[in-house]
């Protein structure tokens, strides 16, 4: 017990360090679920992007212009 009295600052610092390590571990483990949820959403968005990029016809400027011209023709016919 005498050692603890002589090294009270060290003992208090050690206790604070242990508490902070515990809090950090608790926080890290708590955010793992959020991280996996965000990762799942990211994968879904990447898959959606890949589907859009691989779609035929690819949305190039010439295809967009042809679509606009077709819309204009439909508007004139009505």
Buried (B, 14 or more C-beta within 10 A) or exposed (E): EEEEEEEEEEEEEEEEEEEEEEEEEEEEEEEEEEEEEEEEEEEEEEEEEEEEEEEEEEEEEEEEEEEEEEEEEEEEEE
